[in-house]
Amino acid sequence: MNTPHTTALTGRIASGPSTLLREEILDPQFRYESEHLLPFYVRIERALVAEYARMELVTPEQADELDGLLAGATKDVLAAERQSTMSDIAFALERHVESGLSAPVPAWHVDRSRNDLQACAQLMFGRARLVEAAEHLLEFEAAARALAARTADRPMPGYTHHQAAQIITPGFHLAALSEHVQHTLRRLLATYEALDACPLGAGAMSGQELAWDRDRLAALLGFGRVQPNALTSVASRAWALEITAEFGVFGVTLSRFATDLLAWGSSEYGFIDLPDELCGISSAMPQKKNFPVLERIRGRSAHLSSFHLDASLGQRNTPYSNTVEVSKEAGAYVNQSFETLRSTLRLFTEVLRHLDFDIDRMARVCAREFLGGFSLANSLTLAERIPWRRAQVIAGRYVVAASEAGLAPADTDPELLRAAAATEGLVLRDPAGTLGDAFDVEQALLRMKSSGSAHPEAVAAALRAQGAERERLVKEWQDRAANARGTGESADGSGTAHGAV
């Protein structure tokens, strides 16, 4: 059972991992870390070489050799070391470098632990993926805002309690979506700032014995600051909880907007259409044109909440220290969380870029519904001085009477309004003037005066403000992107590990 050279890694156990442990745990973990975390492990190791050089524990020549060997550590190269390194990527990196040295470098890896190395690599991975997520969110937001601008003056019915309620526009609705995306981007900026603290230098849990310059290490790795507590550095994976939580919250919002589009695309509404290449068919009913992409979007948004639940339960009731349960198992689906958000946003962005609204059909629905009831009640109060609640009753009775008489909303009848008021013992001075344009579809939008309303000019103003906010958000995320994406270049950017000394 003893794997060749495995015991060279430890004097505590005499044999390497069993075939079962390799197959079920170690080899899958090694493949995952080689695929996703290796560039960050290499970048960290090169920064540590720079620190060894600064502390004069390695010579400049040794630092150059170490740095060069680390730069050549690819996943294929390390795979050859897997069997002799307990399928551990940190051990594989160490063995790869040692086997290539012209002479041993005794101090290399002195005063070191895998705990903070692993925590730092995982955090750098999460930070880089968060920047990618922000880019996809910004792309999605741009698509939502562009479609909103094109449809900000097109009347459509807005619904409350699944019933036609007031006249809005697609642009008004989509401006709300764009605002939600920007809100999420702002929250993720705060999340980024919270996690932008370097755990390197914490050692196993209580710090290190050499005088490591942790501020320098943090700067070399693109962190904004040092994580001040060594225990927090290796024990905490709060960043995984916070990111997946934000994704889960945003997924709920995505699902609600997708639900609206699913309703609007149904044969009962018929408000939207998508090009054939984004649609599906029925295997049995040739007359159908389905929108399964919207169902996929809504379905995938649910996974975002489940990934957060998995990360939460994986950390719950564990000791606050370094454990495999937290560092590996609790983060098993963090990468999938990023991938699911990316996929969902790509699909939704494509939908928004190709979504077509049936303007005439929406207008016809607005015209057939008595969506001006609220305006009529307002007019009864403001023009006839009728207390608001009684005005509501009269407006409701007018709508019922007009419907029973077979009138369209635009075919106003002052006498029906007069009769409705009379049932409340009230006499109207000017029923025709009070009715006015209460049920006029176009005026329903223009009547709105408050900021943030569905008035086309208010929507346009909101979109302009969102455009300015977008510019700020783009700048904020661009400022973070360069440091977050390390690909294993020399730690100080000079081409050598010790050039900054």
PEBEL-V235257 format. One record per pair of residues at least 12 apart in sequence whose ideal C-beta (glycine too) atoms are under 8 Angstrom apart, sorted by the first residue. I is the first residue (numbers start at 1). J is the second residue. D is the distance in whole Angstrom. If there is no record, write none. Layout:
I/J/D ; I/J/D
This chain:
1/15/5 ; 1/16/7 ; 1/18/7 ; 2/14/7 ; 2/15/4 ; 2/16/6 ; 3/15/7 ; 3/16/3 ; 3/17/8 ; 3/83/6 ; 3/84/6 ; 3/86/8 ; 4/83/8 ; 4/84/6 ; 5/84/4 ; 6/84/6 ; 6/85/8 ; 6/86/6 ; 9/85/7 ; 9/86/6 ; 9/91/6 ; 16/86/6 ; 17/86/6 ; 17/87/7 ; 22/87/6 ; 26/86/7 ; 26/87/4 ; 26/88/7 ; 27/82/7 ; 27/87/5 ; 29/87/7 ; 29/328/6 ; 30/82/6 ; 30/87/4 ; 30/88/7 ; 30/89/6 ; 30/92/8 ; 32/335/8 ; 33/89/5 ; 33/121/8 ; 34/75/4 ; 34/78/6 ; 34/79/7 ; 34/89/6 ; 35/75/7 ; 36/125/6 ; 36/335/6 ; 37/89/7 ; 37/121/5 ; 37/122/7 ; 37/125/5 ; 38/73/7 ; 38/74/8 ; 38/75/6 ; 38/78/7 ; 38/89/7 ; 38/488/8 ; 39/486/7 ; 39/487/5 ; 39/488/5 ; 40/120/7 ; 40/121/4 ; 40/124/4 ; 40/125/6 ; 40/128/8 ; 40/486/6 ; 41/89/6 ; 41/90/7 ; 41/93/6 ; 41/117/7 ; 41/121/5 ; 42/70/5 ; 42/71/7 ; 42/73/6 ; 42/93/7 ; 42/488/4 ; 43/124/7 ; 43/221/7 ; 43/486/4 ; 43/487/7 ; 43/488/5 ; 43/489/7 ; 43/491/7 ; 44/117/6 ; 44/120/5 ; 44/121/6 ; 44/124/8 ; 44/200/6 ; 44/221/7 ; 45/70/5 ; 45/93/6 ; 45/97/8 ; 45/117/8 ; 46/67/6 ; 46/70/5 ; 46/71/7 ; 46/488/7 ; 46/489/8 ; 46/490/6 ; 46/491/4 ; 46/497/5 ; 47/200/7 ; 47/217/6 ; 47/220/4 ; 47/221/6 ; 47/491/4 ; 47/497/8 ; 48/112/7 ; 48/200/8 ; 48/217/7 ; 49/63/5 ; 49/66/5 ; 49/67/5 ; 49/70/7 ; 49/108/8 ; 49/491/7 ; 49/497/4 ; 49/498/7 ; 50/63/7 ; 50/216/8 ; 50/220/6 ; 50/491/4 ; 50/492/6 ; 50/497/5 ; 50/498/6 ; 50/499/8 ; 50/500/6 ; 50/501/7 ; 51/212/6 ; 51/213/6 ; 51/216/7 ; 51/217/6 ; 52/66/8 ; 52/107/6 ; 52/108/7 ; 53/497/6 ; 53/498/3 ; 53/501/5 ; 54/213/7 ; 54/216/7 ; 54/498/7 ; 54/500/8 ; 54/501/5 ; 55/210/7 ; 55/211/7 ; 55/212/8 ; 57/107/4 ; 57/110/7 ; 57/210/8 ; 58/105/6 ; 58/107/6 ; 58/108/6 ; 58/498/8 ; 60/496/8 ; 60/498/5 ; 62/105/5 ; 62/108/8 ; 63/496/7 ; 63/497/5 ; 63/498/4 ; 64/496/6 ; 64/497/7 ; 64/498/7 ; 65/101/6 ; 65/102/7 ; 65/105/8 ; 66/97/6 ; 66/101/8 ; 66/105/7 ; 66/108/6 ; 66/497/7 ; 67/490/6 ; 67/491/8 ; 67/496/6 ; 67/497/4 ; 67/498/8 ; 69/96/7 ; 69/97/5 ; 69/100/5 ; 69/101/7 ; 70/93/7 ; 70/97/6 ; 70/488/8 ; 70/497/8 ; 71/488/6 ; 71/489/8 ; 71/490/8 ; 72/100/8 ; 73/93/6 ; 73/96/5 ; 73/97/7 ; 73/488/8 ; 77/96/6 ; 78/92/4 ; 78/93/7 ; 78/96/6 ; 81/95/5 ; 81/96/6 ; 88/114/8 ; 90/114/5 ; 90/117/6 ; 90/118/7 ; 94/109/6 ; 110/210/7 ; 111/203/7 ; 111/208/5 ; 111/209/5 ; 111/210/4 ; 111/212/8 ; 112/203/8 ; 112/208/8 ; 113/202/8 ; 113/203/5 ; 113/204/4 ; 113/208/8 ; 113/234/8 ; 115/202/7 ; 115/203/7 ; 115/204/5 ; 115/205/7 ; 115/234/4 ; 115/322/5 ; 116/199/5 ; 116/200/5 ; 116/201/7 ; 116/202/4 ; 116/203/6 ; 116/204/8 ; 116/230/8 ; 116/233/6 ; 116/234/6 ; 117/200/7 ; 118/327/6 ; 119/199/5 ; 119/202/7 ; 119/233/6 ; 119/234/5 ; 119/237/8 ; 119/322/8 ; 119/327/7 ; 120/198/7 ; 120/199/5 ; 120/200/5 ; 120/221/7 ; 122/237/7 ; 122/327/7 ; 122/331/7 ; 123/195/6 ; 123/199/6 ; 123/239/6 ; 124/221/7 ; 124/222/8 ; 124/484/8 ; 124/486/6 ; 125/335/8 ; 126/195/7 ; 126/239/5 ; 126/240/7 ; 126/243/6 ; 126/334/7 ; 127/192/7 ; 127/195/6 ; 127/196/7 ; 127/239/8 ; 127/484/5 ; 128/484/5 ; 128/485/5 ; 128/486/8 ; 129/335/7 ; 129/338/4 ; 130/188/7 ; 130/191/7 ; 130/192/6 ; 130/195/8 ; 130/243/6 ; 130/338/8 ; 130/484/7 ; 131/192/8 ; 131/477/6 ; 131/480/6 ; 131/481/5 ; 131/484/5 ; 131/485/7 ; 132/338/7 ; 132/342/7 ; 133/188/7 ; 133/247/8 ; 133/338/6 ; 133/341/6 ; 133/342/7 ; 134/185/6 ; 134/188/6 ; 134/477/5 ; 135/477/7 ; 135/481/8 ; 136/341/7 ; 136/342/5 ; 136/345/4 ; 136/346/7 ; 136/349/8 ; 137/181/6 ; 137/184/6 ; 137/185/6 ; 137/188/8 ; 137/345/7 ; 138/185/7 ; 138/470/7 ; 138/473/7 ; 138/474/6 ; 138/477/7 ; 139/345/7 ; 139/349/6 ; 140/181/6 ; 140/345/5 ; 140/348/6 ; 140/349/5 ; 140/352/7 ; 141/178/5 ; 141/181/4 ; 141/182/6 ; 141/185/7 ; 141/466/8 ; 141/470/7 ; 142/470/7 ; 143/349/5 ; 143/352/4 ; 143/353/5 ; 144/174/5 ; 144/177/5 ; 144/178/4 ; 144/181/7 ; 144/352/6 ; 145/174/7 ; 145/175/7 ; 145/178/4 ; 145/463/6 ; 145/466/6 ; 145/467/7 ; 145/470/7 ; 146/352/8 ; 147/170/7 ; 147/171/8 ; 147/174/5 ; 147/352/5 ; 147/353/8 ; 147/355/6 ; 148/170/7 ; 148/171/4 ; 148/172/8 ; 148/173/8 ; 148/174/4 ; 148/175/5 ; 148/177/8 ; 148/178/6 ; 148/459/7 ; 148/463/6 ; 149/171/7 ; 149/460/7 ; 149/463/6 ; 150/171/7 ; 151/169/6 ; 151/170/4 ; 151/171/4 ; 151/174/7 ; 151/357/6 ; 152/169/6 ; 152/170/8 ; 152/171/3 ; 152/172/7 ; 152/175/8 ; 152/456/5 ; 152/459/4 ; 152/460/6 ; 152/463/7 ; 153/169/6 ; 153/171/7 ; 153/445/7 ; 153/456/4 ; 154/169/5 ; 154/170/6 ; 154/171/7 ; 154/357/6 ; 154/359/5 ; 154/362/7 ; 154/363/8 ; 155/167/5 ; 155/168/8 ; 155/169/6 ; 155/362/6 ; 155/363/6 ; 155/366/5 ; 155/441/5 ; 155/442/7 ; 155/444/7 ; 155/445/6 ; 156/168/6 ; 156/169/6 ; 156/170/6 ; 156/173/8 ; 156/271/6 ; 156/357/7 ; 156/362/4 ; 156/363/8 ; 156/365/7 ; 156/366/7 ; 157/362/7 ; 157/365/5 ; 157/366/5 ; 157/369/6 ; 157/371/6 ; 158/172/8 ; 158/173/8 ; 158/454/8 ; 164/365/7 ; 164/369/5 ; 164/371/6 ; 165/371/7 ; 166/371/6 ; 166/374/7 ; 166/444/7 ; 166/454/8 ; 167/366/5 ; 167/371/5 ; 167/441/6 ; 167/444/4 ; 167/445/6 ; 167/454/7 ; 168/445/8 ; 168/454/4 ; 169/445/7 ; 169/454/6 ; 169/456/7 ; 169/459/7 ; 170/357/5 ; 170/362/8 ; 171/456/8 ; 171/459/5 ; 171/463/8 ; 172/454/4 ; 172/459/5 ; 173/260/7 ; 174/352/8 ; 175/459/6 ; 175/462/5 ; 175/463/6 ; 175/466/7 ; 177/253/8 ; 177/257/5 ; 178/463/7 ; 178/466/5 ; 179/462/8 ; 179/466/7 ; 180/250/8 ; 180/253/5 ; 181/250/8 ; 182/466/6 ; 182/469/6 ; 182/470/7 ; 182/473/6 ; 184/246/7 ; 184/249/8 ; 184/250/5 ; 184/253/8 ; 185/473/5 ; 185/477/7 ; 186/473/7 ; 187/246/6 ; 188/243/8 ; 188/246/6 ; 189/473/8 ; 189/476/6 ; 189/477/8 ; 191/239/8 ; 191/242/5 ; 191/243/6 ; 191/246/6 ; 192/480/6 ; 193/224/7 ; 194/238/8 ; 194/239/7 ; 194/242/7 ; 195/238/8 ; 195/239/4 ; 195/242/7 ; 195/243/8 ; 196/223/6 ; 196/224/4 ; 196/225/7 ; 196/480/8 ; 197/218/8 ; 197/223/6 ; 197/224/7 ; 197/225/5 ; 197/226/6 ; 197/227/4 ; 197/228/8 ; 198/214/7 ; 198/217/6 ; 198/218/4 ; 198/221/6 ; 198/223/4 ; 198/225/7 ; 198/226/5 ; 198/227/6 ; 199/227/5 ; 199/232/8 ; 199/233/3 ; 199/234/7 ; 200/214/7 ; 200/217/5 ; 200/218/7 ; 200/221/7 ; 200/233/8 ; 201/214/4 ; 201/217/6 ; 201/226/7 ; 201/230/8 ; 201/233/8 ; 202/227/7 ; 202/230/4 ; 202/231/8 ; 202/233/3 ; 202/234/5 ; 203/230/7 ; 203/234/8 ; 204/234/7 ; 204/322/7 ; 205/230/6 ; 205/231/6 ; 205/234/5 ; 205/235/7 ; 205/321/6 ; 205/322/6 ; 206/230/6 ; 206/231/7 ; 207/230/5 ; 214/226/5 ; 216/500/8 ; 220/491/5 ; 220/492/6 ; 220/500/7 ; 221/483/8 ; 221/486/7 ; 221/491/8 ; 222/482/7 ; 222/483/3 ; 222/484/6 ; 222/486/6 ; 223/483/7 ; 231/320/7 ; 231/321/7 ; 234/321/7 ; 234/322/4 ; 235/320/5 ; 235/321/5 ; 235/322/6 ; 235/326/7 ; 236/320/8 ; 237/311/8 ; 237/315/6 ; 237/326/6 ; 237/327/7 ; 237/330/6 ; 237/331/6 ; 240/311/5 ; 240/330/7 ; 240/331/5 ; 240/334/5 ; 241/308/7 ; 241/311/6 ; 241/312/6 ; 241/315/7 ; 243/334/7 ; 243/337/7 ; 244/304/7 ; 244/307/5 ; 244/308/4 ; 244/311/5 ; 244/334/7 ; 244/337/5 ; 245/308/5 ; 247/304/5 ; 247/307/7 ; 247/308/7 ; 247/337/6 ; 247/341/5 ; 248/304/5 ; 248/305/4 ; 248/307/7 ; 248/308/4 ; 248/309/8 ; 250/304/7 ; 250/341/8 ; 251/301/4 ; 251/302/7 ; 251/303/8 ; 251/304/3 ; 251/305/6 ; 251/341/8 ; 251/344/8 ; 252/301/7 ; 252/305/7 ; 254/297/7 ; 254/298/8 ; 254/301/4 ; 254/344/7 ; 254/348/7 ; 255/298/5 ; 255/301/4 ; 255/302/7 ; 258/294/5 ; 258/297/5 ; 258/298/4 ; 258/301/7 ; 258/348/7 ; 259/298/6 ; 261/291/8 ; 261/294/5 ; 261/351/7 ; 261/355/8 ; 262/291/7 ; 262/294/5 ; 262/295/7 ; 262/298/7 ; 265/291/5 ; 265/294/7 ; 269/365/8 ; 270/358/6 ; 270/361/5 ; 271/357/6 ; 271/358/6 ; 271/361/6 ; 271/362/5 ; 271/365/8 ; 272/355/6 ; 272/356/7 ; 272/357/6 ; 272/358/7 ; 273/355/8 ; 273/356/5 ; 273/358/7 ; 274/291/6 ; 274/293/7 ; 274/351/7 ; 274/354/6 ; 274/355/6 ; 274/356/7 ; 275/354/5 ; 276/289/8 ; 278/291/8 ; 278/293/5 ; 278/350/7 ; 278/351/7 ; 278/354/6 ; 279/291/6 ; 279/292/8 ; 279/293/8 ; 280/292/4 ; 280/293/8 ; 293/347/6 ; 293/350/8 ; 293/351/6 ; 294/351/7 ; 296/347/6 ; 297/344/6 ; 297/347/5 ; 297/348/5 ; 297/351/7 ; 300/340/6 ; 300/343/6 ; 300/344/5 ; 300/347/8 ; 301/344/6 ; 303/336/8 ; 303/337/8 ; 303/340/5 ; 304/337/7 ; 304/340/6 ; 304/341/6 ; 304/344/8 ; 307/333/5 ; 307/334/7 ; 307/336/6 ; 307/337/4 ; 307/340/7 ; 308/337/8 ; 310/330/8 ; 310/332/7 ; 310/333/5 ; 311/330/6 ; 311/331/7 ; 311/333/7 ; 311/334/6 ; 311/337/8 ; 314/326/7 ; 314/329/5 ; 314/330/3 ; 314/331/7 ; 314/332/7 ; 315/330/5 ; 318/330/8 ; 363/441/6 ; 366/441/5 ; 366/444/8 ; 367/408/7 ; 367/409/7 ; 367/410/6 ; 367/441/6 ; 368/408/7 ; 368/409/7 ; 369/409/7 ; 370/399/5 ; 370/402/7 ; 370/403/7 ; 370/409/5 ; 370/439/7 ; 371/409/7 ; 371/439/7 ; 371/441/8 ; 371/444/6 ; 372/409/7 ; 372/438/4 ; 372/439/4 ; 372/440/7 ; 372/444/6 ; 373/395/5 ; 373/396/7 ; 373/399/5 ; 373/438/8 ; 374/395/8 ; 375/438/4 ; 375/439/8 ; 375/444/7 ; 375/447/6 ; 376/395/4 ; 376/398/7 ; 376/417/8 ; 376/434/8 ; 376/435/7 ; 376/438/4 ; 376/439/8 ; 377/391/4 ; 377/392/5 ; 377/394/8 ; 377/395/4 ; 378/391/8 ; 379/434/5 ; 379/435/7 ; 379/436/6 ; 379/438/6 ; 380/394/6 ; 380/395/6 ; 380/421/8 ; 380/434/6 ; 383/430/7 ; 383/433/7 ; 383/434/5 ; 384/421/8 ; 384/426/8 ; 384/428/6 ; 384/429/6 ; 384/430/8 ; 384/434/6 ; 386/421/8 ; 386/426/6 ; 390/424/6 ; 390/426/7 ; 393/424/7 ; 394/417/7 ; 394/420/5 ; 394/421/5 ; 394/423/8 ; 394/424/6 ; 394/426/7 ; 395/420/8 ; 397/420/4 ; 397/423/6 ; 398/416/6 ; 398/417/5 ; 398/420/4 ; 401/416/5 ; 401/419/7 ; 401/420/6 ; 402/416/6 ; 409/439/4 ; 410/439/6 ; 410/440/7 ; 410/441/8 ; 412/432/8 ; 412/435/5 ; 412/438/8 ; 412/439/6 ; 414/431/4 ; 414/432/4 ; 414/434/8 ; 414/435/6 ; 415/431/7 ; 417/431/5 ; 417/434/7 ; 417/435/6 ; 418/431/5
